[in-house]
Amino acid sequence: MIRRALIVAALACASAAGVHAGPKGPRHPQQIFRGGVEVVSLAVTVTDKSGRYIAGLDKPSFQVFEDGVLQEIVYFSREQQPIALTLLMDTSTSMEQKLPIAQQAAIGFARQLKPMDVAAVMEFDSRPQVLQTFTPDKTLLEQAIRKTAAGGSTSLYNAIYQSLADLRPMRRDAADSARRLAIVVLSDGEDTTSLLSYEDVLEEAKRADVAIYAIGLRSNIEAPTKGFREAEFVLRSLAQQTGGREFFVDDPKELPAIYQRIADELANQYSIGYMSKNSRRDGAYRRIVVRIDQPNTMARYKQGYFAPGGSK
């Protein structure tokens, strides 16, 4: 525990020198509306079985359950909400040949951000490094992406953990607005040098209310290595737990299409909020299920959250 506390403190110091902007957020961030009413916020993506987005649904089409108990939806919107996201790019040595295509794909994604959105750019090899703090300026984001350079090992867990911490203050940047938070992470292999563990990152991801969109770039070999199979499990589980999505590709030329799919998903989500009927402030993890009253539909959303009142 002491070792982990020192690691977290070191990452926090690095983060404070990098992305942090704005006032500190709550320890267990949840969307807060005027009047101080805390609600559990959900970004819900609804598709048919072919993956096509289903638009135009109304509030009565959704049911939200927490630990099996039906909840009352107090906020519902089909409008696109402002986003704060981190573009997190693996720049380890193995990415050297793939990096030019990855840069162009990430730049194409950044150019699609709306004026109300903000983004940051972080690269990671042996350690994570912030190249651009949160900004709506697409020119600055493009310049930062072009600065990425390959070399070193892979500290995936440290990078995701720092990204989660840096996004926390971005939940609210005005008295009557709230942002959706996301990380778009690209990596081509397993973690090799992080001091934090997968379990540390998974727990923080469950607490952070940040959707993780994970892109796994496989090597051009006939069968994946044991290391990449482990990396694939990590990226898939982080995405599924947080309401994001995972993608795995064999050819870097597929990356522009993958980034486009992520942009499309972020633009086609329902925003839902409910105030939990469970008033206990026990810090327990509570599981969420969203049901849609339309046939042949699928929904993606975060799988749960930690109740306030407990210690990590």
HUFEN-V50139 format. One record per backbone hydrogen bond with DSSP energy under -1.0 kcal/mol. NH is the residue of the N-H (numbers start at 1). CO is the residue of the C=O. E is the energy in kcal/mol with one decimal. If there is no record, write none. Layout:
NH_CO_E ; NH_CO_E
This chain:
5_1_-2.5 ; 6_2_-2.1 ; 7_3_-2.0 ; 8_4_-2.8 ; 9_5_-2.3 ; 10_6_-2.2 ; 11_7_-2.4 ; 12_8_-2.4 ; 13_9_-2.1 ; 14_10_-2.1 ; 15_11_-2.7 ; 16_12_-2.5 ; 17_13_-1.3 ; 18_15_-1.6 ; 20_15_-1.3 ; 33_37_-1.5 ; 36_33_-1.3 ; 39_31_-1.8 ; 40_274_-3.5 ; 42_272_-3.1 ; 44_270_-3.0 ; 45_300_-2.3 ; 47_298_-2.6 ; 48_52_-2.1 ; 51_48_-2.1 ; 54_46_-2.6 ; 61_58_-2.0 ; 62_59_-2.0 ; 63_291_-2.2 ; 65_289_-3.1 ; 66_69_-2.6 ; 67_287_-2.8 ; 69_66_-2.0 ; 71_64_-3.1 ; 74_273_-2.5 ; 75_273_-1.8 ; 77_271_-2.0 ; 84_180_-2.6 ; 85_118_-1.8 ; 86_182_-1.7 ; 87_120_-3.1 ; 88_184_-2.7 ; 89_122_-2.6 ; 90_186_-1.8 ; 91_124_-2.9 ; 93_152_-2.7 ; 95_92_-2.3 ; 96_93_-1.8 ; 99_95_-1.9 ; 102_98_-2.1 ; 103_99_-3.0 ; 104_100_-1.9 ; 105_101_-2.3 ; 106_102_-2.4 ; 107_103_-2.5 ; 108_104_-2.3 ; 109_105_-1.8 ; 110_106_-2.6 ; 111_107_-2.1 ; 112_109_-1.5 ; 113_110_-1.5 ; 117_114_-2.0 ; 118_83_-2.4 ; 119_135_-2.2 ; 120_85_-1.9 ; 121_132_-2.0 ; 122_87_-2.7 ; 123_129_-2.4 ; 124_89_-2.1 ; 125_127_-1.5 ; 129_123_-2.9 ; 131_121_-2.6 ; 132_121_-1.7 ; 135_119_-2.0 ; 141_137_-1.8 ; 142_138_-2.4 ; 143_139_-2.3 ; 144_140_-2.1 ; 145_141_-2.4 ; 146_142_-2.2 ; 148_145_-1.2 ; 151_91_-2.4 ; 155_125_-1.8 ; 159_155_-2.0 ; 160_156_-2.5 ; 161_157_-2.6 ; 162_158_-2.4 ; 163_159_-2.4 ; 164_160_-2.5 ; 165_161_-2.1 ; 166_162_-2.6 ; 167_163_-1.7 ; 170_167_-1.8 ; 171_168_-1.4 ; 179_171_-2.2 ; 180_82_-2.6 ; 182_84_-1.9 ; 183_211_-2.5 ; 184_86_-2.7 ; 185_213_-2.6 ; 186_88_-2.5 ; 187_215_-2.4 ; 192_154_-3.0 ; 193_154_-1.9 ; 201_197_-1.9 ; 202_198_-2.8 ; 203_199_-2.2 ; 204_200_-2.1 ; 205_201_-2.7 ; 206_202_-2.0 ; 207_203_-1.3 ; 208_204_-1.5 ; 211_181_-2.3 ; 213_183_-3.5 ; 214_245_-2.0 ; 215_185_-3.0 ; 216_247_-3.4 ; 217_187_-2.7 ; 218_249_-3.0 ; 221_219_-2.2 ; 229_225_-2.3 ; 230_226_-1.9 ; 231_227_-2.1 ; 232_228_-3.0 ; 233_229_-1.8 ; 234_230_-2.2 ; 235_231_-2.7 ; 236_232_-2.5 ; 237_233_-2.6 ; 238_234_-2.3 ; 239_235_-2.0 ; 240_236_-2.6 ; 241_237_-2.3 ; 242_238_-1.3 ; 244_239_-2.1 ; 247_214_-2.5 ; 249_216_-2.4 ; 254_251_-2.5 ; 255_252_-2.0 ; 258_254_-1.7 ; 259_255_-2.8 ; 260_256_-1.9 ; 261_257_-1.9 ; 262_258_-2.0 ; 263_259_-2.3 ; 264_260_-2.6 ; 265_261_-2.1 ; 266_262_-2.5 ; 267_263_-1.2 ; 268_265_-1.7 ; 270_44_-3.0 ; 271_77_-2.6 ; 272_42_-2.7 ; 273_75_-2.4 ; 274_40_-1.9 ; 283_308_-1.5 ; 286_305_-3.3 ; 288_303_-2.4 ; 289_65_-2.4 ; 291_63_-2.9 ; 293_61_-2.0 ; 298_47_-2.9 ; 300_45_-2.3 ; 303_241_-2.1 ; 305_286_-1.9 ; 307_284_-3.0
